[in-house]
Amino acid sequence: MGYFATPQLIIAGRRGFAAFCALGVLGIAGAETPLPIPAPPGPGYGRHAERSVSEWLVRMHEASRLRSYIGTFVVSSSNGGMSSARIWHACDGDQQIERVESLTGAPRSTFRRNEEVVTFLPESRVVRTEKRESLGLFPNLLKSTDSSIPEFYAARRLGADRVAGFETDVVQLAPKDNLRFGYRVWSEKKTGLVVKLQTVDPEGNVLEQAAFSELALDAPVRIEKLSQMMGATEGWRVEKSEAVKTTPAAEGWQMKAAVAGFKPISCYKRPAVSPAPDGTLQWVFSDGLAAVSLFVEAYDRQRHVHEGLFSSGATQTLTRRIQDWWLTAVGEVPPQTLKAFALSLERRK
């Protein structure tokens, strides 16, 4: 994910909708069960089947960028976690704005206007503002601008299905190696909008599922109204993120070898604050679909105790000491991918 956060926020955010504003996906009961066999292909199947992975992704990406909608979105994971939110999305040319209202957990409203993100926390009367570079979470998870995607994923239409009352094409995005998970994607037939997405392991088991339980396409969502709500911060304490762009080289880090398919996207540094007196670096990589964040901070023997791998649904976390530094690698990728990043990361002399 392309915005600065602590590793803990990323892990928690995957279960909620702070992450959605940076990318996310559908939750229906039975996320741990195999995907039901889709309906037999209907008329036009041959034409759809001939679409390449790039063509499918371009169609889905354009639909998410050009459609206005209102819907209820549910996320569930194989470990039993579930969260939901109400979403208002409006667009006018290149201007994108959305409001995400959490329906589970602590109350929060998150607004995103292009890369500007504002989160209202009513229990503490705090508003947090920041800039986030989107790698494309749901519905932009399927970002189509990375030309290397076809090298690492293959697309195949599985058939047709209905989601939230809409007829959809069901497409499988299968990885060509063991460094990434696969996806099953339900896209609305007429527009291509992604309405459901599953992240699956090599055996086809669903690790995480996200979808709209109800959806109104081309809803009358006004950009002006959402912008007005986004700017209504009077009476709230405003906290602005101080994360600044930097480069790994400037911070003294490099990768000995690239992890196949994953390209560096951004690098941020949060100024020194307790409990990380020297600040925390976040280096983000993506293969166009999956993302990995490397968090590096000074080693603290009192806080940094447990090295190892941890799993929560599709999200994997690896912690490791590197000389006088502590690495936390987080991503919706297989464990071996995080191990490859950890082994390649080194301190520049």
C-alpha positions in Angstrom: 0.0 0.0 0.0 1.3 3.3 -1.0 0.7 5.6 2.0 2.8 6.0 5.1 1.5 4.2 8.1 2.9 2.1 10.9 3.1 -1.7 10.3 0.4 -2.2 12.9 -1.9 0.2 11.1 -1.5 -1.6 7.8 -2.3 -4.9 9.4 -5.4 -3.5 11.2 -6.3 -1.4 8.1 -6.6 -4.5 6.0 -9.5 -5.6 8.1 -11.1 -2.1 8.0 -11.5 0.7 5.5 -8.6 3.0 6.1 -6.9 0.5 3.8 -9.8 0.6 1.3 -9.1 4.3 0.7 -5.7 3.3 -0.4 -7.1 -0.1 -2.0 -9.6 -3.4 -0.2 -12.2 -6.2 -1.1 -15.7 -8.3 -0.6 -16.8 -10.3 2.3 -19.6 -12.8 2.1 -20.2 -15.6 4.6 -18.3 -18.7 3.6 -15.0 -17.0 2.7 -13.1 -20.2 3.6 -15.2 -22.4 1.3 -14.2 -23.0 -2.3 -15.7 -20.9 -5.1 -18.9 -22.4 -6.4 -18.6 -23.5 -10.0 -19.8 -20.6 -12.1 -22.7 -20.8 -14.5 -21.8 -22.1 -18.0 -20.5 -19.5 -20.3 -23.3 -17.7 -22.2 -23.4 -16.0 -25.6 -20.2 -14.1 -26.4 -18.0 -16.3 -24.3 -15.5 -16.7 -27.0 -15.1 -13.0 -27.4 -14.5 -12.5 -23.7 -12.2 -15.5 -23.4 -9.9 -13.9 -25.9 -9.2 -10.8 -23.7 -5.7 -10.7 -22.4 -4.9 -10.0 -18.8 -4.0 -6.4 -19.8 -7.4 -5.9 -21.6 -9.3 -7.2 -18.6 -7.4 -5.0 -16.2 -7.7 -1.9 -18.4 -11.5 -2.5 -18.6 -11.8 -2.9 -14.8 -9.5 0.1 -14.0 -11.4 2.4 -16.4 -14.7 1.4 -14.9 -13.6 2.2 -11.4 -12.3 5.6 -12.5 -15.3 6.7 -14.6 -18.3 5.4 -12.6 -20.2 7.0 -9.7 -21.8 4.7 -7.3 -23.1 4.1 -3.7 -22.8 0.8 -2.0 -22.2 -1.3 1.1 -18.9 -3.1 1.0 -18.0 -6.2 3.1 -14.6 -7.7 3.7 -14.0 -11.1 5.3 -10.8 -13.2 5.8 -10.0 -16.8 6.3 -9.2 -16.2 10.0 -12.8 -15.1 10.7 -12.4 -11.4 10.6 -15.1 -9.3 9.0 -15.7 -5.6 8.5 -18.1 -3.5 6.4 -18.5 0.1 5.2 -20.8 2.3 3.2 -19.1 3.9 0.2 -20.0 7.0 -1.9 -17.8 7.4 -5.0 -18.1 10.3 -7.5 -16.0 11.2 -10.5 -15.8 14.0 -13.0 -13.0 13.6 -15.5 -9.8 13.2 -13.7 -11.3 14.4 -10.4 -12.1 11.4 -8.1 -13.6 11.7 -4.6 -15.1 9.1 -2.3 -16.4 8.8 1.2 -16.1 5.6 3.2 -18.2 5.3 6.4 -17.2 2.3 8.6 -20.2 0.2 9.8 -18.1 -2.0 12.1 -15.5 -1.3 14.7 -14.7 2.2 15.9 -16.7 4.9 14.0 -14.8 6.7 11.3 -15.4 8.5 8.1 -12.6 8.7 5.5 -12.7 11.0 2.5 -10.3 10.7 -0.5 -9.9 13.3 -3.2 -7.3 12.0 -5.7 -4.3 11.6 -3.4 -5.6 13.8 -0.5 -7.0 11.7 2.4 -9.0 13.1 5.4 -10.2 10.8 8.2 -12.7 11.9 10.8 -12.6 10.0 14.2 -15.7 11.2 16.1 -14.9 9.5 19.4 -11.8 11.7 19.8 -13.0 14.6 17.6 -9.8 14.2 15.7 -9.3 14.7 11.9 -6.2 13.2 10.3 -5.0 14.6 6.9 -2.4 13.1 4.7 -1.3 12.5 1.1 -1.4 8.9 -0.2 -0.1 7.6 -3.4 -2.6 4.9 -4.4 -1.3 1.6 -5.7 -4.9 0.8 -6.3 -6.8 -0.9 -3.6 -10.3 -2.0 -4.3 -11.7 -0.9 -6.6 -8.3 0.2 -8.0 -6.5 -2.9 -6.8 -6.4 -4.0 -10.4 -4.2 -1.2 -11.6 -3.5 -1.5 -15.2 -0.5 0.8 -15.8 2.2 -1.7 -15.1 3.1 -3.3 -18.4 4.9 -6.2 -16.7 1.7 -7.7 -15.2 1.3 -10.2 -18.1 4.7 -11.6 -17.4 3.6 -12.7 -13.9 -0.2 -13.3 -14.2 -2.4 -15.0 -16.7 -6.1 -14.3 -17.1 -8.9 -16.8 -17.8 -12.7 -16.2 -17.8 -14.3 -18.8 -15.6 -17.9 -18.0 -16.5 -20.8 -15.8 -15.3 -22.4 -15.1 -11.9 -24.6 -12.5 -10.1 -23.4 -10.2 -7.4 -25.5 -7.6 -5.6 -28.1 -8.1 -8.3 -25.7 -7.5 -11.2 -24.7 -9.9 -14.0 -20.9 -10.3 -13.9 -18.0 -11.9 -15.7 -15.9 -14.1 -13.4 -12.2 -13.9 -14.3 -9.2 -15.7 -12.7 -5.9 -14.0 -12.5 -3.4 -16.8 -11.9 0.2 -16.1 -10.9 2.9 -17.7 -13.0 5.3 -18.2 -10.1 5.1 -18.8 -6.3 5.9 -15.2 -5.3 2.3 -13.9 -5.5 -1.2 -15.0 -4.8 -4.0 -15.4 -7.3 -7.3 -13.5 -7.6 -10.8 -14.3 -8.7 -12.6 -11.1 -9.9 -16.2 -10.5 -10.6 -16.7 -7.5 -12.9 -20.1 -6.1 -13.9 -20.8 -7.1 -17.5 -21.8 -3.8 -18.9 -19.3 -1.5 -17.3 -16.5 -3.7 -16.1 -16.7 -2.4 -12.5 -15.2 -4.8 -10.0 -18.0 -5.8 -7.6 -16.3 -8.8 -5.9 -12.7 -10.0 -5.4 -11.1 -13.0 -3.8 -7.5 -13.5 -3.0 -6.6 -17.2 -3.2 -3.6 -19.3 -2.3 -1.9 -21.8 -4.7 -4.4 -24.5 -3.7 -7.3 -22.3 -4.5 -8.4 -21.6 -0.9 -9.9 -18.2 -0.3 -7.6 -16.1 2.0 -9.7 -12.9 1.8 -12.9 -11.9 0.1 -14.4 -8.5 -0.6 -17.6 -7.4 -2.4 -20.5 -5.1 -2.5 -23.5 -6.6 -0.7 -25.6 -3.9 -2.4 -24.7 -1.4 -5.1 -26.3 1.5 -7.0 -24.4 2.2 -10.2 -24.4 5.7 -11.7 -25.9 7.1 -8.5 -26.4 10.9 -8.2 -23.3 11.4 -6.0 -22.2 15.1 -6.1 -18.5 15.9 -6.0 -19.3 19.3 -4.5 -21.3 17.8 -1.6 -18.6 15.3 -0.7 -15.9 18.0 -1.0 -17.9 20.2 1.4 -18.2 17.4 3.9 -14.5 16.6 3.5 -13.6 20.2 4.4 -15.9 20.5 7.4 -13.2 20.4 10.1 -14.3 23.3 12.3 -14.5 22.1 15.9 -12.2 19.1 15.3 -8.5 18.8 16.2 -6.6 18.5 12.9 -3.6 16.3 12.8 -1.4 16.4 9.7 0.8 13.6 8.6 4.5 14.7 8.6 5.7 11.8 6.5 8.1 13.1 3.8 9.3 11.6 0.5 12.8 10.4 0.4 14.9 7.7 -1.3 16.4 4.5 0.0 19.9 5.6 -1.0 19.5 8.8 0.9 18.6 6.8 4.0 21.4 4.3 3.5 19.5 1.3 2.1 19.5 -0.8 -1.0 18.3 -4.1 -2.5 21.1 -6.5 -3.4 18.8 -8.1 -5.9 15.3 -7.3 -7.2 12.4 -9.6 -6.2 10.9 -10.7 -9.6 8.1 -8.5 -10.8 8.2 -6.1 -7.8 9.2 -2.5 -8.6 9.9 0.3 -6.1 6.9 2.6 -6.1 7.6 5.1 -3.3 9.7 5.8 -0.2 8.7 7.8 2.9 10.3 8.8 6.2 8.3 9.7 9.3 10.3 12.1 11.5 11.6 10.9 14.8 8.9 10.3 17.4 8.7 7.9 20.3 9.0 4.9 20.3 11.1 5.2 17.1 13.6 8.0 18.0 15.4 7.9 14.7 12.2 7.8 12.6 10.7 5.0 10.5 11.3 4.4 6.8 8.6 2.9 4.5 9.7 1.5 1.2 6.9 0.4 -1.1 7.0 -2.2 -3.9 4.3 -3.4 -6.3 4.0 -5.9 -9.2 0.9 -3.9 -10.4 -1.5 -6.0 -8.4 0.2 -7.0 -5.1 2.1 -4.6 -2.8 4.8 -5.0 -0.2 5.9 -2.4 2.4 9.3 -2.6 4.1 9.4 -0.6 7.4 12.8 0.0 8.8 13.6 1.6 12.2 16.4 1.5 14.8 16.5 -1.7 16.7 15.1 -1.5 20.3 15.7 -4.6 22.4 12.7 -3.8 24.6 10.2 -3.5 21.8 11.7 -5.7 19.1 11.6 -9.1 20.7 10.0 -11.6 18.3 11.4 -12.4 14.9 9.3 -14.5 12.5 6.4 -14.8 10.1 2.8 -14.0 11.0 -0.3 -14.5 8.9 -3.7 -12.8 9.0 -5.9 -13.8 6.1 -4.1 -12.7 2.9 -1.8 -10.4 4.8 1.6 -11.8 5.8 4.0 -10.0 8.1 7.7 -10.7 8.6 9.9 -9.2 11.4 13.7 -9.5 11.4 16.7 -7.8 12.9 19.3 -6.5 10.5 22.4 -5.4 12.3 21.3 -2.3 14.4 18.0 -2.1 12.6 14.5 -3.7 12.8 12.6 -4.7 9.6 8.9 -5.2 9.4 7.8 -6.4 6.0 4.0 -6.5 5.2 2.2 -7.5 2.1 -0.6 -9.6 0.7 1.9 -12.0 -0.8 3.1 -15.5 0.1 5.7 -15.8 3.0 8.5 -16.7 0.6 8.1 -13.3 -1.1 8.7 -11.4 2.2 11.6 -13.7 2.9 13.1 -12.7 -0.5 12.8 -9.0 0.4 14.3 -9.5 3.8 17.3 -11.4 2.4 17.9 -8.8 -0.3 17.6 -5.7 1.9 21.0 -4.4 3.0 22.6 -1.4 4.7 24.8 0.6 2.4 28.3 1.0 3.6 
